[in-house]
Amino acid sequence: MAEPIDLTVEILKQIRDGVLESKAEIVSLRNELSYRIDATNARLDATNERLDATNERLDATNERLDATNERLESLGAELRAELKDLKQTVMRVARISHETLGVSLDGSSRMDTLEGRVGTLEAQMRGLNEGR
């Protein structure tokens, strides 16, 4: 039978070997975890850079949209003013056309009256010429 001291030494050696193996596994796991953390941080940094670039593009797009909206509002106001002027012009033209039509109808009526009178005068002149 083995002596108790030898047995104790053997147990201590096995414990030491187990501790060394565990320590080696812990170091390996710590190194792997550190590597994975570094890789994840690098990916996060790259993602943050892309997000920053995207945010800058969004900000620039928003500024362009704001400028476009302001321009559209300005153009809308200009169009409303032009439409108002156009309506006034159309109303003036319609009034003038109506007045012109009235004058034309009045002139036409006078022409009809004159033609009737000329016809009467011609008939009277023919009657006078025949009576001579």
Residue pairs with C-beta under 8 A, 6 or more apart in sequence:
2 10
